Amino acid sequence: MSERRRHGFGLLEVMISATMLVLGLAGVLSFAAQTSGTAAHQRQITVASHVAEIQMEKLLLLAPDDSRLTAGVHVGPAYDQIGNPSATGKFETRWTVTTSDPILGARRVVVTVRWTEPTGAKATTLKTIRT
């Protein structure tokens, strides 16, 4: 009885294994890239929300007759990627004041922070009523 034993793997088996490995690695790399992009977007939203809160706080502390609370659109300072004021910052602030809205004597204040990501222009908004 001479039984023949095989040693090692055949060419077809190696090619199938290599293909499966490449497909698995491609999936993992694709997932990592997507996760990284999502994390970057979430960081931008967090900074923009923080910048909007800073600007709203400043407006709420102003005297009622301050010129920055007159009706219309006002341009505020820019902020850098981590939320510090910067002349050439990524985050641009604006706010709109509408008088006698929703009631006579009140002012609606809407703060908007805009920035640009690789996927396009983004914005976040905070609103309040000030008497």
MARNU-130258 format. One record per residue: residue number from 1; y, x, z of N, C-alpha, C, O in turn. Coordinates in nm, 2 decimals. Example, Ala and Ser with C-alpha at 12.3 -4.5 7.8 and 13.67 -1.06 7.14 Angstrom:
2
+-----+--------+--------+--------+--------+--------+--------+--------+--------+--------+--------+--------+--------+
: num :    npy :    npx :    npz :   capy :   capx :   capz :    cpy :    cpx :    cpz :    opy :    opx :    opz :
+-----+--------+--------+--------+--------+--------+--------+--------+--------+--------+--------+--------+--------+
:   1 :  -0.57 :   1.32 :   0.78 :  -0.45 :   1.23 :   0.78 :  -0.33 :   1.32 :   0.78 :  -0.33 :   1.42 :   0.85 :
:   2 :  -0.22 :   1.28 :   0.71 :  -0.11 :   1.37 :   0.71 :   0.00 :   1.29 :   0.79 :   0.11 :   1.34 :   0.80 :
+-----+--------+--------+--------+--------+--------+--------+--------+--------+--------+--------+--------+--------+
END
This chain:
131
+-----+--------+--------+--------+--------+--------+--------+--------+--------+--------+--------+--------+--------+
: num :    npy :    npx :    npz :   capy :   capx :   capz :    cpy :    cpx :    cpz :    opy :    opx :    opz :
+-----+--------+--------+--------+--------+--------+--------+--------+--------+--------+--------+--------+--------+
:   1 :  -0.12 :   0.08 :   0.00 :   0.00 :   0.00 :   0.00 :   0.12 :   0.09 :   0.00 :   0.16 :   0.15 :   0.10 :
:   2 :   0.18 :   0.09 :  -0.11 :   0.30 :   0.16 :  -0.11 :   0.42 :   0.06 :  -0.12 :   0.44 :   0.00 :  -0.22 :
:   3 :   0.48 :   0.06 :  -0.01 :   0.60 :  -0.03 :   0.00 :   0.73 :   0.05 :  -0.03 :   0.75 :   0.15 :   0.03 :
:   4 :   0.80 :   0.00 :  -0.12 :   0.92 :   0.07 :  -0.16 :   1.04 :   0.02 :  -0.07 :   1.06 :  -0.10 :  -0.07 :
:   5 :   1.11 :   0.11 :  -0.01 :   1.22 :   0.07 :   0.07 :   1.35 :   0.10 :   0.00 :   1.36 :   0.21 :  -0.06 :
:   6 :   1.45 :   0.01 :   0.01 :   1.58 :   0.04 :  -0.05 :   1.67 :   0.10 :   0.06 :   1.67 :   0.07 :   0.17 :
:   7 :   1.75 :   0.20 :   0.01 :   1.84 :   0.27 :   0.10 :   1.98 :   0.25 :   0.04 :   2.00 :   0.27 :  -0.08 :
:   8 :   2.08 :   0.21 :   0.13 :   2.22 :   0.19 :   0.08 :   2.24 :   0.06 :   0.02 :   2.17 :  -0.03 :   0.03 :
:   9 :   2.36 :   0.05 :  -0.05 :   2.40 :  -0.07 :  -0.11 :   2.41 :  -0.06 :  -0.26 :   2.43 :   0.06 :  -0.31 :
:  10 :   2.39 :  -0.16 :  -0.33 :   2.41 :  -0.16 :  -0.48 :   2.55 :  -0.17 :  -0.52 :   2.64 :  -0.21 :  -0.44 :
:  11 :   2.58 :  -0.14 :  -0.64 :   2.71 :  -0.14 :  -0.69 :   2.78 :  -0.28 :  -0.68 :   2.89 :  -0.30 :  -0.65 :
:  12 :   2.70 :  -0.38 :  -0.72 :   2.75 :  -0.52 :  -0.71 :   2.79 :  -0.56 :  -0.57 :   2.89 :  -0.62 :  -0.55 :
:  13 :   2.71 :  -0.52 :  -0.47 :   2.74 :  -0.55 :  -0.33 :   2.87 :  -0.48 :  -0.29 :   2.95 :  -0.54 :  -0.22 :
:  14 :   2.89 :  -0.36 :  -0.33 :   3.01 :  -0.28 :  -0.29 :   3.13 :  -0.35 :  -0.35 :   3.23 :  -0.36 :  -0.29 :
:  15 :   3.12 :  -0.39 :  -0.48 :   3.23 :  -0.45 :  -0.55 :   3.27 :  -0.58 :  -0.48 :   3.39 :  -0.61 :  -0.47 :
:  16 :   3.17 :  -0.66 :  -0.45 :   3.20 :  -0.79 :  -0.38 :   3.27 :  -0.77 :  -0.25 :   3.36 :  -0.84 :  -0.21 :
:  17 :   3.22 :  -0.67 :  -0.17 :   3.27 :  -0.64 :  -0.04 :   3.42 :  -0.59 :  -0.05 :   3.51 :  -0.63 :   0.02 :
:  18 :   3.44 :  -0.51 :  -0.15 :   3.58 :  -0.45 :  -0.17 :   3.67 :  -0.56 :  -0.21 :   3.79 :  -0.57 :  -0.16 :
:  19 :   3.63 :  -0.66 :  -0.30 :   3.71 :  -0.77 :  -0.34 :   3.75 :  -0.86 :  -0.22 :   3.86 :  -0.90 :  -0.20 :
:  20 :   3.65 :  -0.88 :  -0.13 :   3.67 :  -0.97 :  -0.01 :   3.77 :  -0.90 :   0.08 :   3.86 :  -0.96 :   0.14 :
:  21 :   3.76 :  -0.77 :   0.09 :   3.85 :  -0.69 :   0.18 :   3.99 :  -0.69 :   0.13 :   4.08 :  -0.71 :   0.21 :
:  22 :   4.01 :  -0.67 :   0.00 :   4.14 :  -0.68 :  -0.06 :   4.20 :  -0.81 :  -0.05 :   4.32 :  -0.82 :  -0.01 :
:  23 :   4.13 :  -0.92 :  -0.07 :   4.18 :  -1.06 :  -0.05 :   4.22 :  -1.08 :   0.09 :   4.33 :  -1.14 :   0.12 :
:  24 :   4.14 :  -1.04 :   0.18 :   4.17 :  -1.06 :   0.33 :   4.30 :  -0.98 :   0.37 :   4.38 :  -1.03 :   0.44 :
:  25 :   4.31 :  -0.86 :   0.32 :   4.43 :  -0.78 :   0.35 :   4.56 :  -0.84 :   0.29 :   4.66 :  -0.84 :   0.35 :
:  26 :   4.54 :  -0.89 :   0.16 :   4.66 :  -0.96 :   0.10 :   4.70 :  -1.08 :   0.18 :   4.82 :  -1.10 :   0.19 :
:  27 :   4.61 :  -1.16 :   0.23 :   4.64 :  -1.27 :   0.31 :   4.71 :  -1.23 :   0.44 :   4.81 :  -1.29 :   0.48 :
:  28 :   4.66 :  -1.13 :   0.51 :   4.73 :  -1.08 :   0.63 :   4.87 :  -1.03 :   0.60 :   4.96 :  -1.06 :   0.68 :
:  29 :   4.89 :  -0.95 :   0.50 :   5.02 :  -0.90 :   0.46 :   5.12 :  -1.01 :   0.43 :   5.23 :  -1.00 :   0.46 :
:  30 :   5.07 :  -1.11 :   0.35 :   5.15 :  -1.22 :   0.32 :   5.20 :  -1.30 :   0.44 :   5.31 :  -1.34 :   0.46 :
:  31 :   5.11 :  -1.32 :   0.54 :   5.14 :  -1.39 :   0.66 :   5.24 :  -1.31 :   0.74 :   5.33 :  -1.36 :   0.80 :
:  32 :   5.22 :  -1.17 :   0.75 :   5.31 :  -1.09 :   0.82 :   5.45 :  -1.09 :   0.76 :   5.55 :  -1.10 :   0.83 :
:  33 :   5.46 :  -1.09 :   0.63 :   5.59 :  -1.10 :   0.56 :   5.66 :  -1.23 :   0.59 :   5.78 :  -1.23 :   0.62 :
:  34 :   5.59 :  -1.34 :   0.58 :   5.64 :  -1.47 :   0.61 :   5.69 :  -1.48 :   0.75 :   5.80 :  -1.54 :   0.78 :
:  35 :   5.61 :  -1.43 :   0.85 :   5.65 :  -1.44 :   0.99 :   5.77 :  -1.36 :   1.01 :   5.86 :  -1.40 :   1.09 :
:  36 :   5.78 :  -1.24 :   0.95 :   5.90 :  -1.16 :   0.97 :   6.03 :  -1.23 :   0.92 :   6.13 :  -1.22 :   0.98 :
:  37 :   6.02 :  -1.29 :   0.80 :   6.13 :  -1.37 :   0.75 :   6.17 :  -1.48 :   0.83 :   6.29 :  -1.51 :   0.85 :
:  38 :   6.07 :  -1.55 :   0.89 :   6.10 :  -1.66 :   0.98 :   6.17 :  -1.62 :   1.11 :   6.26 :  -1.68 :   1.16 :
:  39 :   6.12 :  -1.50 :   1.16 :   6.18 :  -1.45 :   1.28 :   6.33 :  -1.41 :   1.26 :   6.42 :  -1.43 :   1.34 :
:  40 :   6.35 :  -1.35 :   1.14 :   6.49 :  -1.31 :   1.11 :   6.58 :  -1.43 :   1.10 :   6.70 :  -1.43 :   1.14 :
:  41 :   6.53 :  -1.53 :   1.03 :   6.61 :  -1.66 :   1.02 :   6.64 :  -1.72 :   1.16 :   6.75 :  -1.76 :   1.18 :
:  42 :   6.54 :  -1.72 :   1.25 :   6.56 :  -1.77 :   1.38 :   6.67 :  -1.69 :   1.46 :   6.74 :  -1.74 :   1.54 :
:  43 :   6.66 :  -1.56 :   1.44 :   6.76 :  -1.47 :   1.50 :   6.90 :  -1.51 :   1.46 :   7.00 :  -1.52 :   1.53 :
:  44 :   6.92 :  -1.53 :   1.32 :   7.05 :  -1.57 :   1.27 :   7.10 :  -1.70 :   1.33 :   7.21 :  -1.72 :   1.36 :
:  45 :   7.01 :  -1.80 :   1.34 :   7.05 :  -1.93 :   1.39 :   7.09 :  -1.91 :   1.54 :   7.18 :  -1.98 :   1.58 :
:  46 :   7.02 :  -1.83 :   1.61 :   7.05 :  -1.81 :   1.75 :   7.19 :  -1.75 :   1.77 :   7.27 :  -1.79 :   1.85 :
:  47 :   7.22 :  -1.65 :   1.69 :   7.35 :  -1.58 :   1.70 :   7.46 :  -1.68 :   1.65 :   7.56 :  -1.68 :   1.72 :
:  48 :   7.43 :  -1.75 :   1.54 :   7.53 :  -1.85 :   1.50 :   7.56 :  -1.96 :   1.60 :   7.68 :  -1.99 :   1.62 :
:  49 :   7.46 :  -2.00 :   1.67 :   7.48 :  -2.10 :   1.78 :   7.56 :  -2.04 :   1.89 :   7.65 :  -2.11 :   1.95 :
:  50 :   7.53 :  -1.92 :   1.92 :   7.61 :  -1.85 :   2.03 :   7.75 :  -1.84 :   1.99 :   7.84 :  -1.86 :   2.07 :
:  51 :   7.78 :  -1.80 :   1.87 :   7.92 :  -1.78 :   1.82 :   7.99 :  -1.92 :   1.82 :   8.10 :  -1.92 :   1.86 :
:  52 :   7.92 :  -2.02 :   1.78 :   7.98 :  -2.16 :   1.78 :   8.02 :  -2.20 :   1.93 :   8.12 :  -2.26 :   1.95 :
:  53 :   7.93 :  -2.17 :   2.02 :   7.95 :  -2.20 :   2.16 :   8.07 :  -2.12 :   2.21 :   8.16 :  -2.18 :   2.29 :
:  54 :   8.08 :  -1.99 :   2.18 :   8.20 :  -1.91 :   2.22 :   8.33 :  -1.97 :   2.17 :   8.42 :  -1.99 :   2.25 :
:  55 :   8.33 :  -2.01 :   2.04 :   8.45 :  -2.06 :   1.98 :   8.49 :  -2.20 :   2.04 :   8.60 :  -2.22 :   2.07 :
:  56 :   8.39 :  -2.28 :   2.07 :   8.41 :  -2.41 :   2.13 :   8.47 :  -2.39 :   2.27 :   8.56 :  -2.46 :   2.31 :
:  57 :   8.41 :  -2.30 :   2.35 :   8.46 :  -2.28 :   2.48 :   8.61 :  -2.23 :   2.48 :   8.69 :  -2.28 :   2.56 :
:  58 :   8.64 :  -2.15 :   2.39 :   8.78 :  -2.10 :   2.38 :   8.87 :  -2.22 :   2.35 :   8.98 :  -2.23 :   2.40 :
:  59 :   8.83 :  -2.31 :   2.26 :   8.91 :  -2.42 :   2.23 :   8.93 :  -2.52 :   2.34 :   9.03 :  -2.58 :   2.36 :
:  60 :   8.82 :  -2.53 :   2.42 :   8.83 :  -2.63 :   2.53 :   8.92 :  -2.58 :   2.64 :   8.96 :  -2.65 :   2.72 :
:  61 :   8.94 :  -2.44 :   2.65 :   9.02 :  -2.39 :   2.75 :   9.17 :  -2.38 :   2.72 :   9.26 :  -2.35 :   2.80 :
:  62 :   9.20 :  -2.42 :   2.59 :   9.34 :  -2.42 :   2.55 :   9.42 :  -2.53 :   2.61 :   9.37 :  -2.64 :   2.64 :
:  63 :   9.55 :  -2.51 :   2.62 :   9.64 :  -2.62 :   2.66 :   9.65 :  -2.72 :   2.55 :   9.63 :  -2.69 :   2.44 :
:  64 :   9.67 :  -2.85 :   2.59 :   9.67 :  -2.96 :   2.49 :   9.77 :  -2.94 :   2.38 :   9.75 :  -2.99 :   2.27 :
:  65 :   9.88 :  -2.87 :   2.41 :   9.98 :  -2.86 :   2.30 :   9.97 :  -2.73 :   2.22 :  10.06 :  -2.69 :   2.15 :
:  66 :   9.86 :  -2.66 :   2.24 :   9.84 :  -2.53 :   2.17 :   9.83 :  -2.56 :   2.02 :   9.77 :  -2.66 :   1.97 :
:  67 :   9.89 :  -2.47 :   1.94 :   9.89 :  -2.49 :   1.79 :   9.75 :  -2.49 :   1.73 :   9.73 :  -2.54 :   1.62 :
:  68 :   9.65 :  -2.43 :   1.80 :   9.52 :  -2.42 :   1.75 :   9.44 :  -2.55 :   1.76 :   9.33 :  -2.57 :   1.71 :
:  69 :   9.51 :  -2.65 :   1.83 :   9.45 :  -2.78 :   1.84 :   9.53 :  -2.89 :   1.76 :   9.51 :  -3.01 :   1.78 :
:  70 :   9.61 :  -2.84 :   1.67 :   9.68 :  -2.94 :   1.58 :   9.58 :  -2.99 :   1.48 :   9.48 :  -2.92 :   1.45 :
:  71 :   9.61 :  -3.10 :   1.42 :   9.52 :  -3.16 :   1.32 :   9.51 :  -3.07 :   1.20 :   9.61 :  -3.01 :   1.15 :
:  72 :   9.39 :  -3.06 :   1.14 :   9.37 :  -2.98 :   1.03 :   9.25 :  -2.88 :   1.04 :   9.18 :  -2.89 :   1.14 :
:  73 :   9.24 :  -2.79 :   0.94 :   9.13 :  -2.69 :   0.94 :   9.19 :  -2.56 :   0.99 :   9.30 :  -2.52 :   0.94 :
:  74 :   9.13 :  -2.49 :   1.08 :   9.17 :  -2.37 :   1.13 :   9.06 :  -2.26 :   1.11 :   8.94 :  -2.29 :   1.13 :
:  75 :   9.11 :  -2.14 :   1.07 :   9.01 :  -2.03 :   1.05 :   9.01 :  -1.94 :   1.17 :   9.12 :  -1.90 :   1.22 :
:  76 :   8.89 :  -1.92 :   1.22 :   8.88 :  -1.83 :   1.34 :   8.83 :  -1.69 :   1.31 :   8.82 :  -1.65 :   1.19 :
:  77 :   8.80 :  -1.62 :   1.41 :   8.76 :  -1.48 :   1.39 :   8.61 :  -1.48 :   1.34 :   8.54 :  -1.57 :   1.34 :
:  78 :   8.58 :  -1.36 :   1.28 :   8.45 :  -1.33 :   1.23 :   8.37 :  -1.26 :   1.34 :   8.43 :  -1.19 :   1.43 :
:  79 :   8.24 :  -1.27 :   1.33 :   8.15 :  -1.20 :   1.43 :   8.04 :  -1.13 :   1.36 :   8.00 :  -1.16 :   1.25 :
:  80 :   8.00 :  -1.02 :   1.42 :   7.90 :  -0.93 :   1.36 :   7.76 :  -0.99 :   1.38 :   7.74 :  -1.10 :   1.44 :
:  81 :   7.66 :  -0.92 :   1.35 :   7.52 :  -0.96 :   1.35 :   7.46 :  -0.99 :   1.49 :   7.36 :  -1.06 :   1.51 :
:  82 :   7.53 :  -0.94 :   1.59 :   7.49 :  -0.96 :   1.73 :   7.58 :  -1.05 :   1.81 :   7.57 :  -1.06 :   1.93 :
:  83 :   7.69 :  -1.10 :   1.74 :   7.78 :  -1.19 :   1.81 :   7.90 :  -1.13 :   1.87 :   7.97 :  -1.20 :   1.95 :
:  84 :   7.94 :  -1.01 :   1.83 :   8.06 :  -0.95 :   1.87 :   8.17 :  -0.97 :   1.77 :   8.14 :  -0.97 :   1.65 :
:  85 :   8.30 :  -0.99 :   1.81 :   8.41 :  -1.01 :   1.71 :   8.41 :  -0.89 :   1.62 :   8.40 :  -0.77 :   1.67 :
:  86 :   8.44 :  -0.91 :   1.50 :   8.44 :  -0.81 :   1.40 :   8.52 :  -0.85 :   1.28 :   8.51 :  -0.97 :   1.23 :
:  87 :   8.61 :  -0.77 :   1.23 :   8.70 :  -0.81 :   1.12 :   8.62 :  -0.84 :   0.99 :   8.66 :  -0.92 :   0.91 :
:  88 :   8.51 :  -0.77 :   0.97 :   8.42 :  -0.79 :   0.85 :   8.29 :  -0.85 :   0.89 :   8.19 :  -0.81 :   0.83 :
:  89 :   8.29 :  -0.94 :   0.99 :   8.16 :  -0.99 :   1.04 :   8.09 :  -1.08 :   0.95 :   8.14 :  -1.13 :   0.85 :
:  90 :   7.96 :  -1.10 :   0.98 :   7.87 :  -1.18 :   0.90 :   7.89 :  -1.33 :   0.92 :   7.88 :  -1.41 :   0.83 :
:  91 :   7.93 :  -1.36 :   1.05 :   7.95 :  -1.50 :   1.08 :   8.10 :  -1.54 :   1.08 :   8.18 :  -1.48 :   1.15 :
:  92 :   8.13 :  -1.64 :   1.00 :   8.27 :  -1.69 :   0.99 :   8.28 :  -1.82 :   1.07 :   8.20 :  -1.90 :   1.06 :
:  93 :   8.39 :  -1.82 :   1.14 :   8.42 :  -1.94 :   1.22 :   8.53 :  -2.02 :   1.17 :   8.63 :  -1.97 :   1.12 :
:  94 :   8.52 :  -2.15 :   1.17 :   8.63 :  -2.25 :   1.14 :   8.61 :  -2.37 :   1.23 :   8.51 :  -2.40 :   1.28 :
:  95 :   8.72 :  -2.44 :   1.25 :   8.72 :  -2.56 :   1.32 :   8.81 :  -2.66 :   1.26 :   8.92 :  -2.62 :   1.21 :
:  96 :   8.78 :  -2.78 :   1.27 :   8.86 :  -2.89 :   1.22 :   8.90 :  -2.98 :   1.34 :   8.81 :  -3.02 :   1.42 :
:  97 :   9.02 :  -3.01 :   1.35 :   9.07 :  -3.10 :   1.45 :   9.12 :  -3.23 :   1.39 :   9.20 :  -3.23 :   1.29 :
:  98 :   9.07 :  -3.34 :   1.44 :   9.12 :  -3.48 :   1.39 :   9.18 :  -3.55 :   1.50 :   9.11 :  -3.57 :   1.61 :
:  99 :   9.30 :  -3.59 :   1.49 :   9.37 :  -3.66 :   1.60 :   9.34 :  -3.81 :   1.60 :   9.30 :  -3.87 :   1.50 :
: 100 :   9.35 :  -3.87 :   1.72 :   9.33 :  -4.01 :   1.74 :   9.19 :  -4.05 :   1.69 :   9.17 :  -4.16 :   1.63 :
: 101 :   9.09 :  -3.97 :   1.71 :   8.96 :  -4.00 :   1.67 :   8.86 :  -3.96 :   1.78 :   8.86 :  -3.85 :   1.82 :
: 102 :   8.79 :  -4.05 :   1.84 :   8.76 :  -4.19 :   1.80 :   8.86 :  -4.29 :   1.87 :   8.86 :  -4.40 :   1.83 :
: 103 :   8.95 :  -4.24 :   1.96 :   9.04 :  -4.34 :   2.02 :   9.18 :  -4.27 :   2.02 :   9.19 :  -4.15 :   2.00 :
: 104 :   9.28 :  -4.35 :   2.03 :   9.42 :  -4.30 :   2.03 :   9.44 :  -4.20 :   2.14 :   9.41 :  -4.23 :   2.25 :
: 105 :   9.50 :  -4.09 :   2.10 :   9.53 :  -3.98 :   2.20 :   9.41 :  -3.88 :   2.21 :   9.44 :  -3.77 :   2.27 :
: 106 :   9.30 :  -3.91 :   2.16 :   9.19 :  -3.81 :   2.17 :   9.19 :  -3.73 :   2.04 :   9.25 :  -3.76 :   1.94 :
: 107 :   9.12 :  -3.62 :   2.05 :   9.10 :  -3.53 :   1.93 :   8.95 :  -3.50 :   1.91 :   8.88 :  -3.46 :   2.01 :
: 108 :   8.91 :  -3.51 :   1.79 :   8.77 :  -3.47 :   1.76 :   8.78 :  -3.32 :   1.71 :   8.86 :  -3.29 :   1.62 :
: 109 :   8.70 :  -3.23 :   1.78 :   8.70 :  -3.09 :   1.74 :   8.56 :  -3.06 :   1.69 :   8.46 :  -3.08 :   1.76 :
: 110 :   8.55 :  -3.01 :   1.57 :   8.43 :  -2.97 :   1.50 :   8.43 :  -2.82 :   1.47 :   8.51 :  -2.78 :   1.38 :
: 111 :   8.35 :  -2.74 :   1.53 :   8.34 :  -2.60 :   1.51 :   8.22 :  -2.57 :   1.41 :   8.11 :  -2.62 :   1.44 :
: 112 :   8.25 :  -2.50 :   1.31 :   8.14 :  -2.46 :   1.21 :   8.14 :  -2.31 :   1.20 :   8.24 :  -2.25 :   1.18 :
: 113 :   8.01 :  -2.26 :   1.20 :   7.99 :  -2.12 :   1.18 :   7.91 :  -2.11 :   1.05 :   7.80 :  -2.17 :   1.04 :
: 114 :   7.95 :  -2.02 :   0.96 :   7.88 :  -2.01 :   0.83 :   7.84 :  -1.86 :   0.82 :   7.91 :  -1.77 :   0.87 :
: 115 :   7.73 :  -1.84 :   0.75 :   7.68 :  -1.71 :   0.72 :   7.59 :  -1.72 :   0.60 :   7.55 :  -1.83 :   0.56 :
: 116 :   7.55 :  -1.60 :   0.55 :   7.46 :  -1.60 :   0.43 :   7.34 :  -1.53 :   0.46 :   7.34 :  -1.42 :   0.52 :
: 117 :   7.23 :  -1.58 :   0.41 :   7.10 :  -1.52 :   0.42 :   7.04 :  -1.50 :   0.28 :   7.10 :  -1.55 :   0.18 :
: 118 :   6.94 :  -1.43 :   0.26 :   6.88 :  -1.41 :   0.13 :   6.85 :  -1.54 :   0.06 :   6.85 :  -1.55 :  -0.06 :
: 119 :   6.82 :  -1.64 :   0.14 :   6.78 :  -1.77 :   0.08 :   6.91 :  -1.86 :   0.05 :   6.89 :  -1.97 :  -0.01 :
: 120 :   7.03 :  -1.81 :   0.08 :   7.15 :  -1.89 :   0.05 :   7.24 :  -1.90 :   0.17 :   7.22 :  -1.84 :   0.28 :
: 121 :   7.34 :  -1.98 :   0.15 :   7.44 :  -2.01 :   0.26 :   7.39 :  -2.10 :   0.37 :   7.32 :  -2.19 :   0.34 :
: 122 :   7.42 :  -2.07 :   0.49 :   7.37 :  -2.15 :   0.61 :   7.49 :  -2.18 :   0.69 :   7.60 :  -2.11 :   0.68 :
: 123 :   7.48 :  -2.28 :   0.78 :   7.59 :  -2.32 :   0.87 :   7.53 :  -2.39 :   0.99 :   7.42 :  -2.46 :   0.98 :
: 124 :   7.60 :  -2.38 :   1.10 :   7.57 :  -2.46 :   1.22 :   7.70 :  -2.52 :   1.27 :   7.81 :  -2.46 :   1.25 :
: 125 :   7.69 :  -2.64 :   1.33 :   7.81 :  -2.71 :   1.37 :   7.80 :  -2.76 :   1.51 :   7.69 :  -2.81 :   1.56 :
: 126 :   7.91 :  -2.75 :   1.59 :   7.92 :  -2.82 :   1.72 :   8.04 :  -2.91 :   1.72 :   8.14 :  -2.89 :   1.65 :
: 127 :   8.02 :  -3.03 :   1.78 :   8.13 :  -3.13 :   1.79 :   8.16 :  -3.17 :   1.93 :   8.07 :  -3.17 :   2.02 :
: 128 :   8.29 :  -3.20 :   1.96 :   8.32 :  -3.25 :   2.09 :   8.45 :  -3.34 :   2.07 :   8.51 :  -3.34 :   1.97 :
: 129 :   8.47 :  -3.42 :   2.17 :   8.59 :  -3.50 :   2.18 :   8.68 :  -3.44 :   2.29 :   8.63 :  -3.42 :   2.40 :
: 130 :   8.80 :  -3.42 :   2.26 :   8.90 :  -3.37 :   2.37 :   9.01 :  -3.46 :   2.38 :   9.07 :  -3.51 :   2.29 :
: 131 :   9.05 :  -3.49 :   2.51 :   9.16 :  -3.58 :   2.54 :   9.28 :  -3.50 :   2.58 :   9.39 :  -3.56 :   2.60 :
+-----+--------+--------+--------+--------+--------+--------+--------+--------+--------+--------+--------+--------+
END
